[in-house]
Amino acid sequence: MAEPILTATDLVKHYPIKGGVLRRTVGHVKAVDGVSFELLKGETLGIVGESGCGKSTLGRLLMRLEEPTSGQVVFDGVDMYSQKGRAMRKLRRDIQIVFQDPYTSLNPRKTVGDIIAEPFDIHPDVVPKNGRRKAVQDLLDMVGLNPEHINRYPHQFSGGQRQRIGIARGIALNPKVLICDEPVSALDVSVQAQVVNLMEKLQDELGLSYIFIAHDLSVVRHISDRVGVMYLGKLAELGEEDEIYGRPTHPYTQALLSAVPVPDPTLRDKKEQIVLTGDVPSPANPPSGCRFHTRCWKAQDKCKTDVPLLELRPDGVGEHLSACHFASPREVIETVDVSDQEVVFKAEVRDQASFEEQAVATEGTKES
């Protein structure tokens, strides 16, 4: 089994809320509130969740672009938050970021060559001055752009090309980990596929590990080895890609997956959708106990007082991490339309007894 390259332990980031004439702290926005996970060497960990759940803040904490309220990040055996000065600068080489918006993350006053070469100015010992132009051209070629366009400006490129420039800048120092903060959300669907395929290719060639933050569940499933689902600053569920998408046990994950649209309009009525009631609570005043209990159809009195731990819970086949007192698997059944040409996944919430009843009924049908 691969070794962890990055380990986050109880990461917390609270932003103070100021009020009154004296601007005193009257509360806190609990953007990230106790997140723990491991990223293995060479793997992609997808992070999904609604807007405002703390995904991007988590990414900035892992980069140390934000200082945590508490918690620890160990990167390649080194406690990141204890490093200072030159030691921290050296550590930053190995963990880079690709930003969400390719239109604002590139300096419009600089050429593409200057943008990609900027990491070499900060870390001059990586590439000698007389070899930087060649290194930038090689990076452009690596991400599928014409090396001859090194003197062009960002406004002369399309959105997908700009994101490729951002990726080239991210891999310039040959990092070990790349934080991808919704790198394809601002792109067209066809361009998204090209960029995701490029990132998979670079991962194979360079041995990168990815933290892939996104809203699009289908994109995350395509690229991720493991998936973490966040809700109001906490991880609700964490497991292998097939466990999360095939056998989710947390009600929030089940509701997210039920909302994924079915491309074939003739099959849409065959998919059961879970409609959540109520609004997402404010991270400045999250509910007590389980943070999802105000919208959960399984909620009981225990959920209002006791915080569920992210621990291994049965999923019908094995077990994976889930933070729910009443976690139960959700079966994903293949349903074929009348033409027998297209397949759609119909999901229903069932407990373990229902699984056994379904298996018995299936065997009886086969015998008859």
Sequence and secondary structure as in RCSB ss.txt:
>XXXX:A:sequence
MAEPILTATDLVKHYPIKGGVLRRTVGHVKAVDGVSFELLKGETLGIVGESGCGKSTLGRLLMRLEEPTSGQVVF
DGVDMYSQKGRAMRKLRRDIQIVFQDPYTSLNPRKTVGDIIAEPFDIHPDVVPKNGRRKAVQDLLDMVGLNPEHI
NRYPHQFSGGQRQRIGIARGIALNPKVLICDEPVSALDVSVQAQVVNLMEKLQDELGLSYIFIAHDLSVVRHISD
RVGVMYLGKLAELGEEDEIYGRPTHPYTQALLSAVPVPDPTLRDKKEQIVLTGDVPSPANPPSGCRFHTRCWKAQ
DKCKTDVPLLELRPDGVGEHLSACHFASPREVIETVDVSDQEVVFKAEVRDQASFEEQAVATEGTKES
>XXXX:A:secstr
   EEEEEEEEEEEEEEEETTTTEEEEEEEEEEEEEEEEETT EEEEE  TTSSHHHHHHHHHTSS  SEEEEEE
TTEEGGG  HHHHHHHHTTEEEE S TTTSS TTS HHHHHHHHHHHSTTSS GGGHHHHHHHHHHHTT  GGGG
G  GGGS HHHHHHHHHHHHTTT  SEEEEESTTTTS HHHHHHHHHHHHHHHHHHT EEEEE S HHHHHHH S
EEEEEETTEEEEEEEHHHHHHS  SHHHHHHHHTS  S GGGGGGS      S    TTS  SSSTTTTT TT  
HHHHHS    EEEE SSSEEEE  TT   EEEEEEE TTSS EEEEEEE  HHHHHHHHHHHHHHHH 
